[in-house]
Amino acid sequence: MFPNMSSVSMSGSKKSRKKSKSPKVKLSLGKVYSFTVSVCVLCVLALFLSSVFNSKKNQTLPEETHVEADEKSSSQKISSQPEKKTAEKKEPESFSYVPDEKKTQAHLEQKSPENQRDNEKSEANKSNEPKIFTDIEERKSEFRIPPAKNGATIMLVIDDAGQSAARTKLYASLPFPLTIAVLPRLPQTRQCAQAVLDGGKELILHQPMQAVNESLDPGEGAVRKGMTAEEIKEVVRANLSELGSGVCGMNNHEGSLITADFEKIGAVLDVCKEDGIYFLDSRTTAKSQALSAAISRGMQIWEKTGPYLDNDVSRQKMLERIYETLDYANKHGQALVIGHTDKSAQILPKLLREMYPHLEKAGYLFKTPGQLE
């Protein structure tokens, strides 16, 4: 009985074991399957998310990345460029030169002896042509102005005004101080005197006086040989009155006979002293007694110390006289020189206007006798 029971129990236990093992196998396979499925799902999701992220990243690429890309592409272009250059260098080997017939003909004509002579003539003619100046600064090379020394001062007196107010204005409009001497009893005496004052220049009477050469007529209002002292004073005062107010002094027109006469020039100086104006001796004679007569009266007078600027009516000659004036002023500190209104009106005012900026830059001063009294 016991054996059967054991067999039954054993068989039963075997069956029970078999039955108990199968559920365990099924449970482990389900877990594996579910785990595998979940992993696959996660992988799919990861790939999807990765693709989405990469697409967004490419859309918002930083500027530096684009620059680097451009640099790479440009470097590729540069690296490939030498090949093009080497190819371009080879092209001239197949180039055939065709001469320009016009240029060749012109070259041959230029080299021919006849044309060389013509060219030389044309160049010589060009060198002989007068230089045309279009600006004051361009004339700087024409003037040779030495630097001023000893406070070099120029006093310029322009004589013989009275015939033409228009010509007087050419001098009255110059951009520096000067003196203009007006003759009495001429058609435009008053107009010339007014032009001098309107131009801000110094006005003096150009008093006519008898010359040693008595055949020369000094004009109306002159001091003559046979006049008494009172007659001389009367005529001189009348001439001063005609010019009006604003007269600062007077000088002699001609007058080599009168200035050499101590008594007669003394009568003229008496009027100057009474009216408080200066006298300028134009030094028409080396025998002048004007300085001696002035000293005897306790007066000081002015004398011409430089050349007459326009004895020769020539631009070059006037320029030479101006250089002489500068030389005298540099040696003695000042120079008083004389020109003439009508005689050189077409040359001297223009020359002075052109030279003045350079004279001023070189240190020369322009004054009038009245300013230095």
C-alpha positions in Angstrom: 0.0 0.0 0.0 2.7 2.3 0.8 4.5 1.9 -2.5 1.4 2.8 -4.5 0.9 5.8 -2.4 4.4 6.9 -3.0 4.2 6.3 -6.6 1.0 8.2 -6.7 2.4 10.9 -4.7 5.6 11.1 -6.8 3.7 11.2 -10.0 1.5 13.7 -8.5 4.4 15.7 -7.5 5.9 15.5 -10.9 2.7 16.7 -12.5 2.5 19.4 -10.0 6.1 20.4 -10.8 5.3 20.5 -14.4 2.3 22.6 -13.9 4.2 24.9 -11.6 7.1 25.5 -14.0 5.1 26.5 -17.1 3.6 29.7 -15.5 7.1 30.9 -14.6 8.4 30.5 -18.2 5.4 32.4 -19.5 6.0 35.3 -17.0 9.6 35.8 -17.9 9.0 35.8 -21.7 6.2 38.5 -21.3 8.6 40.7 -19.4 11.2 40.3 -22.0 8.8 41.1 -24.7 7.4 44.1 -23.0 10.9 45.4 -22.2 11.9 44.9 -25.8 8.9 46.8 -27.1 9.5 49.7 -24.7 13.1 49.9 -25.7 12.1 50.0 -29.4 9.5 52.7 -28.7 12.1 54.7 -26.8 14.6 54.4 -29.7 12.0 55.5 -32.2 11.2 58.5 -30.0 14.8 59.3 -29.5 15.4 59.2 -33.3 12.4 61.4 -33.9 13.4 63.9 -31.3 17.0 64.0 -32.6 15.8 64.7 -36.2 13.5 67.5 -34.9 16.3 69.0 -32.9 18.8 68.9 -35.7 16.4 70.5 -38.1 15.8 73.4 -35.7 19.6 73.7 -35.1 20.3 74.0 -38.8 17.6 76.7 -39.2 19.2 78.9 -36.4 22.9 78.4 -37.4 25.0 81.3 -35.9 26.7 83.9 -38.1 30.1 82.7 -37.2 29.3 79.3 -38.8 28.3 81.1 -42.0 31.4 83.1 -42.0 33.6 80.0 -41.6 31.7 78.4 -44.4 32.4 81.5 -46.6 36.0 81.5 -45.6 36.3 77.9 -46.6 34.7 78.6 -49.9 36.9 81.7 -50.5 40.0 79.7 -49.5 39.0 77.2 -52.1 38.6 79.9 -54.7 42.0 81.4 -53.8 43.7 78.0 -53.9 42.2 77.4 -57.3 43.2 80.9 -58.6 46.9 80.3 -59.3 45.9 77.7 -61.8 44.0 80.4 -63.7 46.9 82.8 -63.5 49.3 80.2 -64.8 46.9 79.6 -67.6 46.6 83.3 -68.3 50.3 83.7 -68.5 50.5 81.2 -71.3 48.1 83.2 -73.5 50.6 85.9 -74.7 52.6 83.1 -76.3 50.0 82.9 -79.0 49.5 86.7 -79.3 50.8 88.3 -82.5 51.7 92.0 -82.5 50.2 94.3 -85.1 51.9 97.7 -85.2 49.8 100.9 -85.1 50.5 102.5 -88.4 49.5 106.0 -87.2 51.8 105.9 -84.2 54.6 104.5 -86.4 54.2 107.2 -88.9 54.2 110.0 -86.2 57.3 108.5 -84.7 59.1 108.5 -88.1 58.0 112.0 -88.8 59.3 113.2 -85.4 62.7 111.5 -86.0 63.1 113.0 -89.4 65.7 115.9 -89.6 63.2 118.4 -91.0 60.7 117.9 -88.3 63.5 118.0 -85.6 64.5 121.4 -86.9 60.8 122.6 -86.9 60.4 121.3 -83.3 63.5 123.2 -82.2 62.2 126.4 -83.8 58.8 126.0 -82.1 60.5 125.5 -78.8 62.7 128.5 -79.3 59.7 130.6 -80.2 57.9 129.4 -77.0 60.9 130.4 -74.9 60.9 133.9 -76.4 57.2 134.5 -75.8 56.4 137.0 -73.0 55.3 135.4 -69.8 51.6 136.1 -69.0 50.8 136.3 -65.3 47.3 135.5 -64.2 47.8 136.0 -60.4 49.8 138.3 -58.2 51.4 135.2 -56.5 52.7 134.0 -59.8 54.8 137.2 -60.1 56.8 136.3 -57.0 59.5 134.9 -59.2 59.8 138.1 -61.2 60.7 140.3 -58.2 64.0 140.0 -56.3 63.2 141.8 -53.1 65.9 141.8 -50.4 64.8 141.6 -46.7 64.3 144.9 -45.1 67.0 146.3 -42.7 67.2 149.1 -40.2 63.4 149.5 -40.2 63.4 150.4 -43.9 60.6 152.9 -44.6 59.4 154.0 -48.0 57.8 157.5 -48.5 56.3 157.7 -52.0 55.1 161.1 -53.4 53.2 161.3 -56.7 53.5 164.7 -58.4 51.6 166.6 -61.1 48.0 165.6 -60.2 45.4 168.1 -61.5 44.8 167.1 -65.1 42.8 163.9 -64.6 40.9 162.7 -61.6 40.6 159.2 -63.1 44.4 158.9 -63.3 44.7 160.3 -59.8 42.4 157.6 -58.5 44.7 154.9 -59.8 47.2 156.0 -57.2 44.7 157.0 -54.5 43.3 153.4 -54.6 46.7 151.7 -53.9 46.7 149.7 -50.7 49.4 151.5 -48.7 50.0 155.1 -47.5 51.4 157.6 -50.0 51.3 161.3 -50.8 49.8 162.9 -53.9 50.8 166.5 -54.9 48.1 168.4 -56.8 48.9 171.3 -59.1 46.8 174.5 -58.7 44.6 176.2 -61.4 44.2 173.2 -63.7 40.9 171.9 -65.1 40.4 169.1 -62.5 42.4 170.5 -59.6 39.5 170.3 -57.1 38.4 166.9 -58.3 41.9 165.5 -58.0 42.3 166.9 -54.5 39.0 165.3 -53.5 40.0 162.0 -55.1 43.1 162.0 -52.9 41.2 162.6 -49.7 38.5 160.1 -50.7 41.2 157.5 -51.2 42.6 158.1 -47.7 45.9 159.4 -49.1 47.9 162.4 -48.0 47.2 165.6 -50.0 49.8 168.3 -50.6 50.1 171.4 -52.9 52.4 171.0 -55.8 53.5 174.6 -55.9 54.8 175.8 -59.3 58.1 177.7 -59.3 60.3 179.2 -61.9 63.1 177.0 -63.2 66.6 178.2 -64.1 65.6 177.6 -67.7 63.3 180.6 -68.0 61.9 179.3 -71.3 60.0 176.7 -69.3 56.6 177.9 -68.2 55.8 176.6 -64.7 52.1 177.4 -65.2 49.5 179.5 -63.5 49.9 180.3 -59.8 53.7 180.0 -60.0 56.3 181.8 -57.9 58.4 183.8 -60.3 61.8 185.6 -60.3 60.5 189.2 -60.1 58.0 188.6 -57.2 58.4 190.2 -53.8 58.1 188.2 -50.6 54.5 189.5 -50.1 53.5 188.6 -53.6 54.9 185.1 -53.1 53.0 184.6 -49.9 49.8 185.8 -51.6 49.9 183.4 -54.5 50.9 180.5 -52.4 47.9 181.1 -50.0 45.6 181.3 -52.9 46.8 178.0 -54.3 46.3 176.3 -50.9 42.8 177.7 -50.6 41.9 176.2 -54.0 42.7 172.7 -52.9 40.5 173.2 -49.8 40.9 171.8 -46.3 43.0 168.7 -45.7 46.3 169.9 -47.2 49.2 168.6 -45.1 52.2 170.2 -46.9 53.6 171.4 -50.2 56.5 170.7 -52.5 58.0 172.5 -55.5 57.1 171.9 -59.1 60.2 172.7 -61.1 61.6 175.7 -59.2 65.4 175.3 -59.6 65.7 179.1 -59.8 63.4 179.8 -56.8 64.7 177.1 -54.5 68.3 178.4 -55.1 67.2 181.9 -53.9 67.4 182.1 -50.1 64.9 185.0 -49.8 62.3 183.7 -52.2 62.2 180.1 -50.9 62.2 181.7 -47.4 58.9 183.5 -48.2 57.4 180.1 -49.2 58.6 178.6 -46.0 57.0 181.4 -44.0 53.6 180.4 -45.3 54.2 176.7 -44.4 55.2 177.7 -40.9 52.2 180.0 -40.4 49.7 177.3 -41.7 51.4 174.4 -39.8 52.2 172.4 -42.9 55.5 170.8 -44.0 57.7 171.6 -47.0 59.3 169.0 -49.2 62.2 170.0 -51.4 62.1 168.0 -54.6 65.8 168.8 -55.1 65.6 170.0 -58.7 68.9 171.7 -58.2 72.0 170.9 -56.1 72.2 174.6 -55.2 68.9 174.5 -53.2 68.8 176.9 -50.3 65.6 175.4 -48.8 67.3 173.6 -46.0 69.4 176.7 -45.0 66.3 178.9 -45.0 64.4 176.4 -42.9 67.2 176.1 -40.3 67.2 179.9 -40.0 63.5 179.8 -39.2 63.8 176.9 -36.8 62.0 174.6 -39.2 62.5 171.1 -40.4 61.9 170.2 -44.0 61.8 167.0 -46.1 64.1 166.3 -49.0 63.9 163.8 -51.9 66.5 161.1 -51.0 65.9 158.5 -53.7 65.5 158.5 -57.5 62.6 159.7 -59.6 60.8 156.5 -60.3 59.6 157.2 -63.8 62.1 159.3 -65.6 62.0 156.4 -68.1 58.5 155.3 -68.8 59.3 151.6 -68.9 58.2 148.8 -66.5 61.7 147.4 -66.3 63.4 150.8 -65.7 60.8 151.6 -63.0 61.5 148.3 -61.4 65.2 149.1 -61.3 64.4 152.5 -59.7 62.3 150.7 -57.0 65.2 148.4 -56.3 67.5 151.4 -55.9 64.9 152.9 -53.4 64.9 149.6 -51.4 68.7 149.7 -51.3 68.8 153.3 -50.0 66.1 152.6 -47.4 68.1 149.5 -46.1 71.2 151.6 -45.8 69.7 154.8 -44.3 66.5 153.6 -42.6 64.2 155.5 -45.0 63.9 156.7 -48.6 61.6 159.4 -50.0 61.0 159.0 -53.8 58.9 160.7 -56.4 56.7 159.6 -59.3 54.3 161.4 -61.6 50.5 161.0 -62.0 49.9 161.4 -65.7 53.3 160.4 -67.0 53.3 156.8 -65.9 49.7 156.1 -65.0 49.5 153.1 -67.3 52.5 151.3 -65.7 53.5 152.5 -62.2 50.3 152.0 -60.3 49.9 148.4 -61.5 53.6 147.7 -60.8 53.3 149.1 -57.2 50.1 147.1 -56.6 51.8 143.9 -57.7 54.9 144.5 -55.6 53.3 145.7 -52.4 52.4 142.3 -50.9 56.0 141.0 -51.4 57.5 144.3 -50.1 55.3 144.1 -47.0 56.2 140.4 -46.5 59.9 141.4 -46.8 59.4 143.9 -43.9 59.3 147.2 -45.7 57.1 150.0 -44.2 55.2 152.6 -46.1 54.7 156.0 -44.5 54.0 159.6 -45.5 56.0 162.7 -44.4 52.9 163.9 -42.5 52.8 160.6 -40.5 56.4 161.0 -39.5 56.2 164.7 -38.6 
